[in-house]
C-alpha cells in the first residue's frame, strides 16, 4: 500500500475491515459478516462477507467500497467478478472482501468453509448505520 494518508498509514487489518464494513452498511449491504482468519489463512487476516439484493446492487457495493478505499489512498490489489456481479472479490492484502448475490453466497457457503474463524463484533457499526 503506497502513499497512504498519514492517518491511514498505521491502520491494522481490523480497522480496514471495519472501514469496508461501514461503507458496505451505508450502501445497504445485507447479512454483513467479518471473519478473523488470522492463523487459519496464510493470504489474509480478515474476510468481509456480504450480499446484495441484485447483481447491480453487488456491483454498486463493490464500487462504493473501492471508492471509499481509494479516497483514503488505500488501493485494492486485485478485484474479480465485477462484470458479472454474482461474486465480487476485492483483495486488500490484509482484508479480502466478498460481495455475493444472495444465491451465490448460499452455494459457496464461506461461513461454513471457514467455521473455525472468529466472528468480529460489528454491532456498533450496524447501530451507527441503521435507519431511525
C-alpha positions in Angstrom: 0.0 0.0 0.0 1.8 3.1 -1.2 1.2 6.8 -0.5 -1.2 6.3 2.3 -2.5 9.4 4.0 -0.8 9.8 7.4 -4.0 9.0 9.3 -4.3 5.6 7.5 -0.6 4.7 7.4 -0.7 2.6 10.6 -4.2 1.1 10.2 -4.5 -2.5 11.1 -6.3 -5.1 9.0 -9.1 -5.0 11.5 -9.5 -1.2 11.1 -9.5 -1.6 7.3 -12.1 -4.4 7.6 -14.3 -2.2 9.8 -13.9 0.7 7.2 -15.1 -1.7 4.5 -18.0 -2.9 6.6 -19.1 0.7 7.4 -19.1 1.6 3.7 -21.0 -1.6 2.9 -23.6 -0.9 5.6 -24.0 2.7 4.3 -24.7 1.2 0.9 -27.3 -1.2 2.3 -25.3 -4.4 2.2 -27.3 -7.4 3.6 -26.1 -10.1 6.1 -22.7 -8.5 6.6 -20.2 -10.5 8.5 -16.5 -10.0 9.3 -14.4 -13.1 10.0 -10.9 -13.1 11.6 -9.0 -15.7 9.7 -5.6 -14.9 11.3 -3.8 -18.2 11.9 -6.2 -20.1 9.6 -5.3 -18.5 6.2 -1.8 -17.5 5.1 -3.0 -15.0 2.5 -5.1 -12.6 4.6 -6.2 -11.7 8.1 -9.9 -10.8 7.7 -12.8 -11.6 5.4 -15.6 -9.2 5.0 -18.6 -11.1 3.6 -22.0 -9.6 2.5 -24.8 -10.0 -0.1 -26.5 -7.7 -2.4 -30.2 -7.8 -3.5 -29.4 -7.9 -7.2 -26.3 -8.2 -9.5 -26.4 -4.4 -9.9 -26.5 -3.9 -6.1 -23.5 -6.3 -5.8 -21.6 -4.1 -8.3 -22.7 -0.9 -6.6 -21.4 -2.3 -3.2 -18.1 -3.1 -4.8 -17.8 0.3 -6.4 -18.7 2.0 -3.2 -16.1 0.1 -1.2 -13.4 0.6 -3.9 -14.2 4.3 -4.0 -14.1 4.6 -0.2 -10.8 2.8 0.0 -9.4 4.9 -2.9 -10.4 8.1 -1.1 -8.3 7.1 1.8 -5.5 6.3 -0.6 -5.7 2.6 0.2 -5.6 0.6 -3.0 -7.1 -2.7 -4.0 -4.5 -5.2 -5.1 -7.0 -7.2 -7.1 -10.7 -7.2 -8.0 -12.6 -10.1 -9.6 -16.2 -10.6 -10.8 -17.3 -7.0 -11.1 -18.6 -7.5 -14.7 -20.9 -10.4 -13.7 -22.0 -9.2 -10.3 -22.6 -12.6 -8.8 -19.5 -12.8 -6.6 -17.1 -9.8 -6.4 -13.8 -10.3 -4.6 -11.8 -7.3 -3.6 -8.3 -8.2 -2.3 -6.9 -5.6 0.0 -4.0 -7.8 1.2 -4.8 -7.9 4.9 -8.6 -7.9 4.1 -10.5 -9.8 1.4 -14.0 -8.5 0.7 -16.5 -11.0 -0.7 -19.7 -9.5 -2.1 -22.3 -12.1 -3.2 -25.6 -12.1 -5.0 -27.6 -14.0 -2.3 -28.0 -17.2 -4.3 -24.2 -17.5 -4.8 -23.5 -16.9 -1.2 -25.7 -19.9 -0.2 -23.9 -22.1 -2.8 -20.3 -21.2 -1.8 -21.0 -21.1 2.0 -17.8 -19.3 3.0 -19.1 -19.1 6.6 -19.3 -22.9 6.7 -16.0 -23.4 5.0 -14.3 -21.1 7.5 -16.4 -22.2 10.5 -13.3 -22.1 12.8 -12.8 -18.4 12.2 -13.8 -15.9 14.9 -16.6 -13.5 14.1 -15.8 -9.9 14.6 -18.4 -7.9 16.5 -19.8 -5.2 14.2 -22.9 -4.4 16.2 -21.6 -0.9 16.9 -21.3 -0.3 13.1 -24.8 -1.7 12.4 -26.3 0.6 15.0 -24.5 3.6 13.6 -25.6 2.9 10.0 -29.2 1.8 10.7 -32.1 4.0 9.8 -34.0 5.7 12.6 
